[in-house]
Amino acid sequence: MLRRVLVSVAAATIAAAALAGELAGVTVPDSTTVGGQQLVLNGLGLRKKAIFSVYVGALYLPAKSSDAAAVIALEAPKRMEMHFVRDVGKDKIAEGWRDGFANNSAAKLPALQQRLDEFAAKWTDMAEGDMAAMTYVGGGVLKLEIKGSEVASFQGKEFADAVFACWLGSTPPSADLKNGLLGK
């Protein structure tokens, strides 16, 4: 009887591990639901700044894809989670967003600047263990969730594309982060 229990526990543990992604001590589920649609974990990537690990990114899509341009342009629900593995101040986070937009959406920046400023202003200091998510729900709406609470919605598919381009565009924070998110 004890052996059956131990085998069952071991099988459940293995199954749970198979249903999750793990990177740098952060474990995320293999899927999530957005607006009634199930999204699958496309990939995980580690954002590093110099020698420091900053956050684990988890990208969720309706179906796996390694095509960055297609993911950015996708007119369907998608979600990017940032699981912080160190404390980061809101000013540094805002600076990162501004750099990401300048590096990947420079031509569109004049039209997006006001929304970028509003988006950057919504961030708070993030501590190790905190999570933020940017969820494109479709119809040109991007929702920002910080520490488990939705803090704002932003209109415009072009703005949502620019947010996702910060990781998947031609000049991401690192090639390793981009490749990890794309499941490469």
Rosetta constraint file for C-alpha pairs under 8 A:
AtomPair CA 1 CA 5 HARMONIC 6.46 0.50
AtomPair CA 2 CA 6 HARMONIC 6.20 0.50
AtomPair CA 3 CA 7 HARMONIC 6.06 0.50
AtomPair CA 4 CA 8 HARMONIC 6.03 0.50
AtomPair CA 5 CA 9 HARMONIC 6.12 0.50
AtomPair CA 6 CA 10 HARMONIC 6.04 0.50
AtomPair CA 7 CA 11 HARMONIC 6.04 0.50
AtomPair CA 8 CA 12 HARMONIC 6.11 0.50
AtomPair CA 9 CA 13 HARMONIC 6.11 0.50
AtomPair CA 10 CA 14 HARMONIC 6.20 0.50
AtomPair CA 11 CA 15 HARMONIC 6.10 0.50
AtomPair CA 12 CA 16 HARMONIC 6.05 0.50
AtomPair CA 13 CA 17 HARMONIC 6.19 0.50
AtomPair CA 14 CA 18 HARMONIC 6.20 0.50
AtomPair CA 15 CA 19 HARMONIC 6.34 0.50
AtomPair CA 16 CA 20 HARMONIC 6.69 0.50
AtomPair CA 17 CA 21 HARMONIC 7.73 0.50
AtomPair CA 19 CA 29 HARMONIC 6.24 0.50
AtomPair CA 19 CA 30 HARMONIC 5.26 0.50
AtomPair CA 20 CA 27 HARMONIC 6.40 0.50
AtomPair CA 20 CA 28 HARMONIC 5.44 0.50
AtomPair CA 20 CA 29 HARMONIC 4.35 0.50
AtomPair CA 20 CA 30 HARMONIC 4.76 0.50
AtomPair CA 21 CA 27 HARMONIC 5.54 0.50
AtomPair CA 21 CA 28 HARMONIC 5.22 0.50
AtomPair CA 21 CA 29 HARMONIC 6.22 0.50
AtomPair CA 21 CA 30 HARMONIC 6.24 0.50
AtomPair CA 21 CA 41 HARMONIC 7.80 0.50
AtomPair CA 21 CA 44 HARMONIC 7.40 0.50
AtomPair CA 22 CA 26 HARMONIC 5.44 0.50
AtomPair CA 22 CA 27 HARMONIC 4.27 0.50
AtomPair CA 22 CA 28 HARMONIC 6.34 0.50
AtomPair CA 22 CA 44 HARMONIC 7.82 0.50
AtomPair CA 23 CA 27 HARMONIC 6.63 0.50
AtomPair CA 23 CA 44 HARMONIC 7.00 0.50
AtomPair CA 23 CA 45 HARMONIC 7.59 0.50
AtomPair CA 23 CA 46 HARMONIC 7.47 0.50
AtomPair CA 23 CA 56 HARMONIC 6.97 0.50
AtomPair CA 24 CA 46 HARMONIC 7.55 0.50
AtomPair CA 24 CA 56 HARMONIC 7.30 0.50
AtomPair CA 26 CA 56 HARMONIC 7.05 0.50
AtomPair CA 26 CA 83 HARMONIC 7.27 0.50
AtomPair CA 28 CA 58 HARMONIC 7.61 0.50
AtomPair CA 29 CA 41 HARMONIC 7.41 0.50
AtomPair CA 30 CA 40 HARMONIC 5.87 0.50
AtomPair CA 30 CA 41 HARMONIC 4.98 0.50
AtomPair CA 31 CA 38 HARMONIC 6.69 0.50
AtomPair CA 31 CA 39 HARMONIC 5.41 0.50
AtomPair CA 31 CA 40 HARMONIC 4.30 0.50
AtomPair CA 31 CA 41 HARMONIC 5.47 0.50
AtomPair CA 31 CA 60 HARMONIC 7.14 0.50
AtomPair CA 32 CA 38 HARMONIC 5.75 0.50
AtomPair CA 32 CA 39 HARMONIC 5.28 0.50
AtomPair CA 32 CA 40 HARMONIC 6.60 0.50
AtomPair CA 32 CA 41 HARMONIC 7.92 0.50
AtomPair CA 32 CA 60 HARMONIC 7.40 0.50
AtomPair CA 33 CA 37 HARMONIC 5.34 0.50
AtomPair CA 33 CA 38 HARMONIC 4.34 0.50
AtomPair CA 33 CA 39 HARMONIC 5.76 0.50
AtomPair CA 34 CA 38 HARMONIC 6.43 0.50
AtomPair CA 34 CA 39 HARMONIC 7.11 0.50
AtomPair CA 34 CA 77 HARMONIC 6.53 0.50
AtomPair CA 34 CA 78 HARMONIC 7.77 0.50
AtomPair CA 34 CA 135 HARMONIC 7.98 0.50
AtomPair CA 34 CA 137 HARMONIC 6.79 0.50
AtomPair CA 35 CA 77 HARMONIC 7.81 0.50
AtomPair CA 35 CA 137 HARMONIC 6.80 0.50
AtomPair CA 37 CA 62 HARMONIC 7.59 0.50
AtomPair CA 37 CA 77 HARMONIC 7.60 0.50
AtomPair CA 38 CA 62 HARMONIC 6.56 0.50
AtomPair CA 39 CA 60 HARMONIC 5.49 0.50
AtomPair CA 39 CA 61 HARMONIC 4.87 0.50
AtomPair CA 39 CA 62 HARMONIC 4.48 0.50
AtomPair CA 39 CA 63 HARMONIC 7.01 0.50
AtomPair CA 39 CA 77 HARMONIC 7.79 0.50
AtomPair CA 39 CA 78 HARMONIC 7.13 0.50
AtomPair CA 40 CA 60 HARMONIC 5.22 0.50
AtomPair CA 40 CA 61 HARMONIC 5.46 0.50
AtomPair CA 40 CA 62 HARMONIC 6.04 0.50
AtomPair CA 40 CA 63 HARMONIC 6.33 0.50
AtomPair CA 40 CA 64 HARMONIC 6.99 0.50
AtomPair CA 41 CA 58 HARMONIC 6.98 0.50
AtomPair CA 41 CA 59 HARMONIC 5.94 0.50
AtomPair CA 41 CA 60 HARMONIC 4.52 0.50
AtomPair CA 41 CA 61 HARMONIC 6.65 0.50
AtomPair CA 41 CA 64 HARMONIC 7.52 0.50
AtomPair CA 42 CA 58 HARMONIC 7.55 0.50
AtomPair CA 42 CA 59 HARMONIC 5.47 0.50
AtomPair CA 42 CA 60 HARMONIC 5.35 0.50
AtomPair CA 42 CA 61 HARMONIC 6.20 0.50
AtomPair CA 42 CA 63 HARMONIC 7.56 0.50
AtomPair CA 42 CA 64 HARMONIC 5.14 0.50
AtomPair CA 42 CA 65 HARMONIC 6.83 0.50
AtomPair CA 42 CA 181 HARMONIC 6.39 0.50
AtomPair CA 42 CA 182 HARMONIC 6.21 0.50
AtomPair CA 42 CA 183 HARMONIC 5.87 0.50
AtomPair CA 43 CA 58 HARMONIC 5.98 0.50
AtomPair CA 43 CA 59 HARMONIC 5.67 0.50
AtomPair CA 43 CA 60 HARMONIC 7.53 0.50
AtomPair CA 43 CA 180 HARMONIC 5.49 0.50
AtomPair CA 43 CA 181 HARMONIC 4.12 0.50
AtomPair CA 43 CA 182 HARMONIC 5.50 0.50
AtomPair CA 43 CA 183 HARMONIC 4.45 0.50
AtomPair CA 43 CA 184 HARMONIC 7.89 0.50
AtomPair CA 44 CA 56 HARMONIC 6.76 0.50
AtomPair CA 44 CA 57 HARMONIC 5.53 0.50
AtomPair CA 44 CA 58 HARMONIC 4.67 0.50
AtomPair CA 44 CA 59 HARMONIC 6.61 0.50
AtomPair CA 44 CA 177 HARMONIC 7.65 0.50
AtomPair CA 44 CA 180 HARMONIC 4.99 0.50
AtomPair CA 44 CA 181 HARMONIC 4.75 0.50
AtomPair CA 44 CA 182 HARMONIC 7.82 0.50
AtomPair CA 44 CA 183 HARMONIC 7.09 0.50
AtomPair CA 45 CA 56 HARMONIC 5.66 0.50
AtomPair CA 45 CA 57 HARMONIC 5.11 0.50
AtomPair CA 45 CA 58 HARMONIC 6.73 0.50
AtomPair CA 45 CA 176 HARMONIC 6.80 0.50
AtomPair CA 45 CA 177 HARMONIC 4.31 0.50
AtomPair CA 45 CA 178 HARMONIC 6.77 0.50
AtomPair CA 45 CA 179 HARMONIC 7.26 0.50
AtomPair CA 45 CA 180 HARMONIC 4.30 0.50
AtomPair CA 45 CA 181 HARMONIC 5.25 0.50
AtomPair CA 46 CA 53 HARMONIC 6.94 0.50
AtomPair CA 46 CA 54 HARMONIC 7.48 0.50
AtomPair CA 46 CA 55 HARMONIC 6.01 0.50
AtomPair CA 46 CA 56 HARMONIC 4.58 0.50
AtomPair CA 46 CA 57 HARMONIC 6.19 0.50
AtomPair CA 46 CA 176 HARMONIC 7.37 0.50
AtomPair CA 46 CA 177 HARMONIC 5.34 0.50
AtomPair CA 46 CA 180 HARMONIC 7.60 0.50
AtomPair CA 47 CA 53 HARMONIC 6.08 0.50
AtomPair CA 47 CA 54 HARMONIC 5.49 0.50
AtomPair CA 47 CA 55 HARMONIC 5.32 0.50
AtomPair CA 47 CA 56 HARMONIC 6.16 0.50
AtomPair CA 47 CA 57 HARMONIC 7.20 0.50
AtomPair CA 47 CA 173 HARMONIC 7.18 0.50
AtomPair CA 47 CA 174 HARMONIC 7.24 0.50
AtomPair CA 47 CA 177 HARMONIC 5.83 0.50
AtomPair CA 48 CA 52 HARMONIC 5.42 0.50
AtomPair CA 48 CA 53 HARMONIC 4.39 0.50
AtomPair CA 48 CA 54 HARMONIC 5.40 0.50
AtomPair CA 48 CA 55 HARMONIC 7.40 0.50
AtomPair CA 48 CA 174 HARMONIC 7.84 0.50
AtomPair CA 49 CA 53 HARMONIC 6.50 0.50
AtomPair CA 49 CA 54 HARMONIC 6.71 0.50
AtomPair CA 53 CA 85 HARMONIC 6.66 0.50
AtomPair CA 53 CA 86 HARMONIC 7.14 0.50
AtomPair CA 54 CA 84 HARMONIC 5.98 0.50
AtomPair CA 54 CA 85 HARMONIC 5.53 0.50
AtomPair CA 54 CA 86 HARMONIC 5.57 0.50
AtomPair CA 54 CA 87 HARMONIC 7.86 0.50
AtomPair CA 54 CA 88 HARMONIC 7.68 0.50
AtomPair CA 55 CA 82 HARMONIC 5.91 0.50
AtomPair CA 55 CA 83 HARMONIC 5.17 0.50
AtomPair CA 55 CA 84 HARMONIC 4.09 0.50
AtomPair CA 55 CA 85 HARMONIC 5.11 0.50
AtomPair CA 55 CA 86 HARMONIC 7.14 0.50
AtomPair CA 56 CA 81 HARMONIC 7.94 0.50
AtomPair CA 56 CA 82 HARMONIC 5.74 0.50
AtomPair CA 56 CA 83 HARMONIC 5.04 0.50
AtomPair CA 56 CA 84 HARMONIC 6.42 0.50
AtomPair CA 56 CA 85 HARMONIC 7.19 0.50
AtomPair CA 57 CA 80 HARMONIC 6.80 0.50
AtomPair CA 57 CA 81 HARMONIC 5.50 0.50
AtomPair CA 57 CA 82 HARMONIC 4.71 0.50
AtomPair CA 57 CA 83 HARMONIC 6.33 0.50
AtomPair CA 57 CA 177 HARMONIC 7.66 0.50
AtomPair CA 57 CA 181 HARMONIC 7.03 0.50
AtomPair CA 58 CA 80 HARMONIC 5.69 0.50
AtomPair CA 58 CA 81 HARMONIC 5.04 0.50
AtomPair CA 58 CA 82 HARMONIC 6.67 0.50
AtomPair CA 58 CA 83 HARMONIC 7.99 0.50
AtomPair CA 58 CA 181 HARMONIC 6.46 0.50
AtomPair CA 59 CA 78 HARMONIC 7.59 0.50
AtomPair CA 59 CA 79 HARMONIC 5.86 0.50
AtomPair CA 59 CA 80 HARMONIC 4.62 0.50
AtomPair CA 59 CA 81 HARMONIC 6.50 0.50
AtomPair CA 59 CA 181 HARMONIC 5.73 0.50
AtomPair CA 59 CA 182 HARMONIC 7.89 0.50
AtomPair CA 60 CA 78 HARMONIC 5.64 0.50
AtomPair CA 60 CA 79 HARMONIC 5.03 0.50
AtomPair CA 60 CA 80 HARMONIC 6.34 0.50
AtomPair CA 61 CA 65 HARMONIC 7.93 0.50
AtomPair CA 61 CA 77 HARMONIC 6.96 0.50
AtomPair CA 61 CA 78 HARMONIC 4.87 0.50
AtomPair CA 61 CA 79 HARMONIC 6.78 0.50
AtomPair CA 62 CA 76 HARMONIC 7.52 0.50
AtomPair CA 62 CA 77 HARMONIC 7.03 0.50
AtomPair CA 62 CA 78 HARMONIC 7.00 0.50
AtomPair CA 65 CA 70 HARMONIC 7.99 0.50
AtomPair CA 65 CA 71 HARMONIC 7.07 0.50
AtomPair CA 65 CA 182 HARMONIC 6.51 0.50
AtomPair CA 65 CA 183 HARMONIC 7.70 0.50
AtomPair CA 66 CA 182 HARMONIC 4.66 0.50
AtomPair CA 66 CA 183 HARMONIC 6.34 0.50
AtomPair CA 66 CA 184 HARMONIC 7.03 0.50
AtomPair CA 67 CA 71 HARMONIC 6.25 0.50
AtomPair CA 67 CA 182 HARMONIC 7.25 0.50
AtomPair CA 68 CA 72 HARMONIC 6.21 0.50
AtomPair CA 68 CA 168 HARMONIC 5.52 0.50
AtomPair CA 68 CA 169 HARMONIC 7.07 0.50
AtomPair CA 68 CA 182 HARMONIC 7.06 0.50
AtomPair CA 69 CA 73 HARMONIC 6.18 0.50
AtomPair CA 69 CA 168 HARMONIC 7.54 0.50
AtomPair CA 69 CA 169 HARMONIC 7.44 0.50
AtomPair CA 70 CA 74 HARMONIC 5.81 0.50
AtomPair CA 72 CA 161 HARMONIC 5.36 0.50
AtomPair CA 72 CA 162 HARMONIC 7.94 0.50
AtomPair CA 72 CA 164 HARMONIC 5.83 0.50
AtomPair CA 72 CA 165 HARMONIC 6.20 0.50
AtomPair CA 72 CA 168 HARMONIC 7.16 0.50
AtomPair CA 73 CA 161 HARMONIC 6.39 0.50
AtomPair CA 75 CA 138 HARMONIC 6.13 0.50
AtomPair CA 75 CA 139 HARMONIC 7.73 0.50
AtomPair CA 76 CA 136 HARMONIC 7.43 0.50
AtomPair CA 76 CA 137 HARMONIC 6.87 0.50
AtomPair CA 76 CA 138 HARMONIC 5.26 0.50
AtomPair CA 77 CA 135 HARMONIC 7.16 0.50
AtomPair CA 77 CA 136 HARMONIC 5.23 0.50
AtomPair CA 77 CA 137 HARMONIC 4.58 0.50
AtomPair CA 77 CA 138 HARMONIC 5.45 0.50
AtomPair CA 78 CA 135 HARMONIC 5.84 0.50
AtomPair CA 78 CA 136 HARMONIC 5.28 0.50
AtomPair CA 78 CA 137 HARMONIC 6.86 0.50
AtomPair CA 79 CA 133 HARMONIC 6.79 0.50
AtomPair CA 79 CA 134 HARMONIC 5.73 0.50
AtomPair CA 79 CA 135 HARMONIC 4.29 0.50
AtomPair CA 79 CA 136 HARMONIC 6.21 0.50
AtomPair CA 80 CA 133 HARMONIC 5.55 0.50
AtomPair CA 80 CA 134 HARMONIC 5.29 0.50
AtomPair CA 80 CA 135 HARMONIC 6.42 0.50
AtomPair CA 80 CA 164 HARMONIC 7.81 0.50
AtomPair CA 81 CA 131 HARMONIC 6.84 0.50
AtomPair CA 81 CA 132 HARMONIC 5.73 0.50
AtomPair CA 81 CA 133 HARMONIC 4.28 0.50
AtomPair CA 81 CA 134 HARMONIC 6.52 0.50
AtomPair CA 82 CA 131 HARMONIC 5.50 0.50
AtomPair CA 82 CA 132 HARMONIC 5.19 0.50
AtomPair CA 82 CA 133 HARMONIC 6.17 0.50
AtomPair CA 83 CA 129 HARMONIC 6.52 0.50
AtomPair CA 83 CA 130 HARMONIC 6.07 0.50
AtomPair CA 83 CA 131 HARMONIC 4.52 0.50
AtomPair CA 83 CA 132 HARMONIC 6.74 0.50
AtomPair CA 84 CA 126 HARMONIC 7.09 0.50
AtomPair CA 84 CA 127 HARMONIC 6.71 0.50
AtomPair CA 84 CA 128 HARMONIC 5.16 0.50
AtomPair CA 84 CA 129 HARMONIC 5.49 0.50
AtomPair CA 84 CA 130 HARMONIC 5.52 0.50
AtomPair CA 84 CA 131 HARMONIC 6.13 0.50
AtomPair CA 85 CA 127 HARMONIC 7.73 0.50
AtomPair CA 85 CA 128 HARMONIC 4.66 0.50
AtomPair CA 85 CA 129 HARMONIC 5.99 0.50
AtomPair CA 86 CA 127 HARMONIC 6.10 0.50
AtomPair CA 86 CA 128 HARMONIC 4.25 0.50
AtomPair CA 86 CA 129 HARMONIC 7.55 0.50
AtomPair CA 87 CA 125 HARMONIC 7.52 0.50
AtomPair CA 87 CA 126 HARMONIC 5.60 0.50
AtomPair CA 87 CA 127 HARMONIC 4.08 0.50
AtomPair CA 87 CA 128 HARMONIC 5.04 0.50
AtomPair CA 88 CA 92 HARMONIC 6.69 0.50
AtomPair CA 88 CA 93 HARMONIC 7.00 0.50
AtomPair CA 88 CA 125 HARMONIC 5.97 0.50
AtomPair CA 88 CA 126 HARMONIC 5.23 0.50
AtomPair CA 88 CA 127 HARMONIC 6.34 0.50
AtomPair CA 89 CA 93 HARMONIC 6.46 0.50
AtomPair CA 89 CA 124 HARMONIC 7.19 0.50
AtomPair CA 89 CA 125 HARMONIC 4.39 0.50
AtomPair CA 89 CA 126 HARMONIC 6.24 0.50
AtomPair CA 90 CA 94 HARMONIC 6.10 0.50
AtomPair CA 90 CA 123 HARMONIC 5.74 0.50
AtomPair CA 90 CA 124 HARMONIC 4.90 0.50
AtomPair CA 90 CA 125 HARMONIC 4.44 0.50
AtomPair CA 90 CA 126 HARMONIC 7.04 0.50
AtomPair CA 91 CA 95 HARMONIC 6.14 0.50
AtomPair CA 91 CA 125 HARMONIC 7.99 0.50
AtomPair CA 92 CA 96 HARMONIC 6.19 0.50
AtomPair CA 93 CA 97 HARMONIC 6.42 0.50
AtomPair CA 93 CA 120 HARMONIC 7.57 0.50
AtomPair CA 93 CA 123 HARMONIC 7.35 0.50
AtomPair CA 94 CA 98 HARMONIC 6.29 0.50
AtomPair CA 94 CA 120 HARMONIC 4.83 0.50
AtomPair CA 94 CA 121 HARMONIC 7.20 0.50
AtomPair CA 94 CA 123 HARMONIC 7.30 0.50
AtomPair CA 95 CA 99 HARMONIC 6.15 0.50
AtomPair CA 96 CA 100 HARMONIC 6.02 0.50
AtomPair CA 97 CA 101 HARMONIC 6.18 0.50
AtomPair CA 97 CA 116 HARMONIC 7.86 0.50
AtomPair CA 97 CA 120 HARMONIC 6.78 0.50
AtomPair CA 97 CA 166 HARMONIC 7.48 0.50
AtomPair CA 98 CA 102 HARMONIC 6.12 0.50
AtomPair CA 98 CA 116 HARMONIC 7.52 0.50
AtomPair CA 98 CA 120 HARMONIC 7.95 0.50
AtomPair CA 99 CA 103 HARMONIC 5.92 0.50
AtomPair CA 100 CA 104 HARMONIC 6.01 0.50
AtomPair CA 100 CA 105 HARMONIC 7.83 0.50
AtomPair CA 100 CA 165 HARMONIC 7.74 0.50
AtomPair CA 100 CA 166 HARMONIC 4.61 0.50
AtomPair CA 100 CA 167 HARMONIC 7.73 0.50
AtomPair CA 100 CA 171 HARMONIC 7.85 0.50
AtomPair CA 100 CA 172 HARMONIC 7.17 0.50
AtomPair CA 100 CA 173 HARMONIC 7.56 0.50
AtomPair CA 101 CA 105 HARMONIC 5.05 0.50
AtomPair CA 101 CA 106 HARMONIC 6.34 0.50
AtomPair CA 101 CA 109 HARMONIC 6.94 0.50
AtomPair CA 101 CA 162 HARMONIC 6.47 0.50
AtomPair CA 101 CA 163 HARMONIC 7.33 0.50
AtomPair CA 101 CA 165 HARMONIC 7.79 0.50
AtomPair CA 101 CA 166 HARMONIC 6.19 0.50
AtomPair CA 102 CA 106 HARMONIC 4.67 0.50
AtomPair CA 102 CA 109 HARMONIC 7.01 0.50
AtomPair CA 103 CA 166 HARMONIC 7.71 0.50
AtomPair CA 103 CA 170 HARMONIC 7.91 0.50
AtomPair CA 103 CA 171 HARMONIC 5.83 0.50
AtomPair CA 103 CA 172 HARMONIC 7.83 0.50
AtomPair CA 104 CA 162 HARMONIC 7.26 0.50
AtomPair CA 104 CA 165 HARMONIC 6.08 0.50
AtomPair CA 104 CA 166 HARMONIC 6.13 0.50
AtomPair CA 104 CA 169 HARMONIC 5.52 0.50
AtomPair CA 104 CA 170 HARMONIC 6.19 0.50
AtomPair CA 104 CA 171 HARMONIC 5.92 0.50
AtomPair CA 104 CA 172 HARMONIC 7.61 0.50
AtomPair CA 105 CA 109 HARMONIC 6.05 0.50
AtomPair CA 105 CA 162 HARMONIC 5.99 0.50
AtomPair CA 105 CA 165 HARMONIC 7.43 0.50
AtomPair CA 108 CA 112 HARMONIC 6.33 0.50
AtomPair CA 109 CA 113 HARMONIC 5.49 0.50
AtomPair CA 112 CA 116 HARMONIC 6.05 0.50
AtomPair CA 112 CA 159 HARMONIC 6.35 0.50
AtomPair CA 113 CA 117 HARMONIC 6.09 0.50
AtomPair CA 114 CA 118 HARMONIC 6.32 0.50
AtomPair CA 115 CA 119 HARMONIC 5.93 0.50
AtomPair CA 115 CA 154 HARMONIC 7.26 0.50
AtomPair CA 115 CA 159 HARMONIC 7.59 0.50
AtomPair CA 116 CA 120 HARMONIC 5.99 0.50
AtomPair CA 117 CA 121 HARMONIC 6.11 0.50
AtomPair CA 118 CA 122 HARMONIC 6.51 0.50
AtomPair CA 119 CA 123 HARMONIC 7.35 0.50
AtomPair CA 119 CA 154 HARMONIC 7.90 0.50
AtomPair CA 122 CA 151 HARMONIC 7.09 0.50
AtomPair CA 122 CA 152 HARMONIC 7.63 0.50
AtomPair CA 123 CA 146 HARMONIC 7.42 0.50
AtomPair CA 124 CA 146 HARMONIC 8.00 0.50
AtomPair CA 126 CA 130 HARMONIC 5.98 0.50
AtomPair CA 126 CA 131 HARMONIC 7.91 0.50
AtomPair CA 130 CA 147 HARMONIC 5.76 0.50
AtomPair CA 131 CA 146 HARMONIC 6.34 0.50
AtomPair CA 131 CA 147 HARMONIC 5.34 0.50
AtomPair CA 131 CA 148 HARMONIC 7.25 0.50
AtomPair CA 132 CA 144 HARMONIC 7.45 0.50
AtomPair CA 132 CA 145 HARMONIC 5.48 0.50
AtomPair CA 132 CA 146 HARMONIC 4.36 0.50
AtomPair CA 132 CA 147 HARMONIC 5.91 0.50
AtomPair CA 132 CA 148 HARMONIC 7.42 0.50
AtomPair CA 133 CA 143 HARMONIC 7.97 0.50
AtomPair CA 133 CA 144 HARMONIC 5.93 0.50
AtomPair CA 133 CA 145 HARMONIC 5.07 0.50
AtomPair CA 133 CA 146 HARMONIC 6.55 0.50
AtomPair CA 134 CA 142 HARMONIC 6.67 0.50
AtomPair CA 134 CA 143 HARMONIC 5.72 0.50
AtomPair CA 134 CA 144 HARMONIC 4.83 0.50
AtomPair CA 134 CA 145 HARMONIC 6.45 0.50
AtomPair CA 135 CA 142 HARMONIC 5.54 0.50
AtomPair CA 135 CA 143 HARMONIC 5.12 0.50
AtomPair CA 135 CA 144 HARMONIC 6.60 0.50
AtomPair CA 136 CA 140 HARMONIC 7.57 0.50
AtomPair CA 136 CA 141 HARMONIC 5.92 0.50
AtomPair CA 136 CA 142 HARMONIC 4.36 0.50
AtomPair CA 136 CA 143 HARMONIC 6.34 0.50
AtomPair CA 136 CA 160 HARMONIC 6.72 0.50
AtomPair CA 137 CA 141 HARMONIC 5.84 0.50
AtomPair CA 137 CA 142 HARMONIC 6.23 0.50
AtomPair CA 137 CA 143 HARMONIC 7.39 0.50
AtomPair CA 138 CA 142 HARMONIC 7.69 0.50
AtomPair CA 139 CA 157 HARMONIC 7.42 0.50
AtomPair CA 140 CA 155 HARMONIC 5.59 0.50
AtomPair CA 140 CA 156 HARMONIC 4.48 0.50
AtomPair CA 140 CA 157 HARMONIC 4.21 0.50
AtomPair CA 140 CA 158 HARMONIC 7.86 0.50
AtomPair CA 140 CA 160 HARMONIC 7.31 0.50
AtomPair CA 141 CA 153 HARMONIC 6.55 0.50
AtomPair CA 141 CA 154 HARMONIC 5.76 0.50
AtomPair CA 141 CA 155 HARMONIC 4.90 0.50
AtomPair CA 141 CA 156 HARMONIC 6.18 0.50
AtomPair CA 141 CA 157 HARMONIC 6.85 0.50
AtomPair CA 141 CA 160 HARMONIC 7.42 0.50
AtomPair CA 142 CA 153 HARMONIC 5.57 0.50
AtomPair CA 142 CA 154 HARMONIC 5.13 0.50
AtomPair CA 142 CA 155 HARMONIC 6.52 0.50
AtomPair CA 142 CA 156 HARMONIC 7.75 0.50
AtomPair CA 142 CA 157 HARMONIC 7.94 0.50
AtomPair CA 142 CA 160 HARMONIC 5.83 0.50
AtomPair CA 143 CA 150 HARMONIC 6.99 0.50
AtomPair CA 143 CA 151 HARMONIC 7.85 0.50
AtomPair CA 143 CA 152 HARMONIC 5.96 0.50
AtomPair CA 143 CA 153 HARMONIC 4.39 0.50
AtomPair CA 143 CA 154 HARMONIC 6.37 0.50
AtomPair CA 144 CA 150 HARMONIC 5.78 0.50
AtomPair CA 144 CA 151 HARMONIC 5.86 0.50
AtomPair CA 144 CA 152 HARMONIC 5.38 0.50
AtomPair CA 144 CA 153 HARMONIC 6.17 0.50
AtomPair CA 145 CA 149 HARMONIC 5.23 0.50
AtomPair CA 145 CA 150 HARMONIC 4.06 0.50
AtomPair CA 145 CA 151 HARMONIC 5.61 0.50
AtomPair CA 145 CA 152 HARMONIC 7.32 0.50
AtomPair CA 146 CA 150 HARMONIC 6.38 0.50
AtomPair CA 146 CA 151 HARMONIC 6.65 0.50
AtomPair CA 154 CA 159 HARMONIC 7.74 0.50
AtomPair CA 154 CA 160 HARMONIC 7.92 0.50
AtomPair CA 155 CA 159 HARMONIC 7.30 0.50
AtomPair CA 156 CA 160 HARMONIC 6.51 0.50
AtomPair CA 157 CA 161 HARMONIC 6.03 0.50
AtomPair CA 158 CA 162 HARMONIC 6.24 0.50
AtomPair CA 159 CA 163 HARMONIC 6.36 0.50
AtomPair CA 160 CA 164 HARMONIC 6.45 0.50
AtomPair CA 161 CA 165 HARMONIC 5.99 0.50
AtomPair CA 162 CA 166 HARMONIC 6.46 0.50
AtomPair CA 163 CA 167 HARMONIC 7.84 0.50
AtomPair CA 164 CA 168 HARMONIC 6.21 0.50
AtomPair CA 164 CA 169 HARMONIC 7.68 0.50
AtomPair CA 165 CA 169 HARMONIC 4.26 0.50
AtomPair CA 165 CA 170 HARMONIC 7.87 0.50
AtomPair CA 165 CA 172 HARMONIC 7.66 0.50
AtomPair CA 166 CA 171 HARMONIC 7.60 0.50
AtomPair CA 166 CA 172 HARMONIC 5.82 0.50
AtomPair CA 166 CA 173 HARMONIC 7.61 0.50
AtomPair CA 167 CA 171 HARMONIC 7.92 0.50
AtomPair CA 167 CA 172 HARMONIC 4.85 0.50
AtomPair CA 167 CA 173 HARMONIC 6.65 0.50
AtomPair CA 167 CA 177 HARMONIC 7.41 0.50
AtomPair CA 167 CA 178 HARMONIC 5.83 0.50
AtomPair CA 168 CA 172 HARMONIC 6.00 0.50
AtomPair CA 168 CA 178 HARMONIC 5.61 0.50
AtomPair CA 172 CA 177 HARMONIC 7.71 0.50
AtomPair CA 172 CA 178 HARMONIC 6.50 0.50
AtomPair CA 173 CA 177 HARMONIC 7.17 0.50
AtomPair CA 173 CA 178 HARMONIC 7.94 0.50
AtomPair CA 174 CA 178 HARMONIC 6.49 0.50
AtomPair CA 175 CA 179 HARMONIC 5.96 0.50
AtomPair CA 176 CA 180 HARMONIC 5.97 0.50
AtomPair CA 177 CA 181 HARMONIC 6.27 0.50
AtomPair CA 178 CA 182 HARMONIC 6.29 0.50
AtomPair CA 179 CA 183 HARMONIC 6.24 0.50
AtomPair CA 179 CA 184 HARMONIC 5.00 0.50
AtomPair CA 180 CA 184 HARMONIC 5.57 0.50
